[in-house]
Amino acid sequence: MKEKNIDKKIMVIDDDSGTLHMLESILTKNGFSVTTLNFPKNALKIIKTDTPDLILLDILMPYKDGYTLCEEIKTTFSNKIPVITFTSNSYEKSYIEDAYKDFGADDFIIKPFKTVNLLKKIKNLL
């Protein structure tokens, strides 16, 4: 599934540095240009200056949760940037499946996930 996607920029927003490094490695190996943010507080400002083609967004973060940030991204950028939300908490699964679109997300994935499934979701939105 490895393709040349270097012209496609993906931003990963998560407060967990291990997840950021893992996703950066997966995406880079699959030809994407990757920007990582570990602090959601100033994300909108950074997105404005370095607009990605797609955002991977964790749900549970300090200061601003992923749902709130997703709504802000969709409002600020007129729904032009696809957002895939993710979480590792199994108790969030039914909530994220039922409610992710209420916050504007285009798709979601539950950790742990298979790389091939994540890449399919990304490809479908780019």
Sequence and secondary structure as in RCSB ss.txt:
>XXXX:A:sequence
MKEKNIDKKIMVIDDDSGTLHMLESILTKNGFSVTTLNFPKNALKIIKTDTPDLILLDILMPYKDGYTLCEEIKT
TFSNKIPVITFTSNSYEKSYIEDAYKDFGADDFIIKPFKTVNLLKKIKNLL
>XXXX:A:secstr
     TT EEEEE S HHHHHHHHHHHHHTT EEEEES GGGHHHHHHHS  SEEEEES  SSS HHHHHHHHHH
HTTT S EEEEE  GGGHHHHHHHGGGGT SEEEESS  HHHHHHHHHHH 
